[in-house]
Amino acid sequence: MTIFLTIVHVLACAMLMGVVLLQQGRGGGMGAAFGGAGTQVFGGGGAGNILTRATAVAAAIFMLNSVALAYLSSTGDRAMKARIQQEATKKNERGTPRKKDKPAPGAEPPPMAPIDTPPAPSSGP
């Protein structure tokens, strides 16, 4: 599903770029690019209307597709986190001992308890 949406997204991007690049300023349009008159099919008004609609359609597809891809991406992350949490709960229920936390590198070791040793015999008078 994600691959299909990615392909549609790339095609929508290409279509949106093409349609926007075909448009000209306010008075232009495809009629000005081909040298046609204003009353022909690709005249100033007709081209603007077709290109405006094509731009709106491409932009809508692009935006909806972006939202769908973002939702699918976040859903996968939530499912993965839930699975990890579930596995950790199962391990703790089985009675497996938890590993002790390792000290951070460079941290001082905890103080050791003093060892009771008998005093050394003195060799003097």
BELGI-V575201 format. One record per backbone hydrogen bond with DSSP energy under -1.0 kcal/mol. CO is the residue of the C=O (numbers start at 0). NH is the residue of the N-H. If there is no record, write none. Layout:
co->{CO:CO}
nh->{NH:NH}
This chain:
co->{0:1:2:3:4:5:6:7:8:9:10:11:12:13:14:15:16:17:24:28:29:30:39:42:43:44:45:46:47:48:49:50:51:52:53:54:55:56:57:58:59:60:61:62:63:64:65:66:67:68:69:70:71:72:73:74:75:76:77:78:79:80:81:82:83:84:85:86:87:88:89:90:103}
nh->{4:5:6:7:8:9:10:11:12:13:14:15:16:17:18:19:20:21:27:32:33:35:42:46:47:48:49:50:51:52:53:54:55:56:57:58:59:60:61:62:63:64:65:66:67:68:69:70:71:72:73:74:75:76:77:78:79:80:81:82:83:84:85:86:87:88:89:90:91:92:93:95:106}
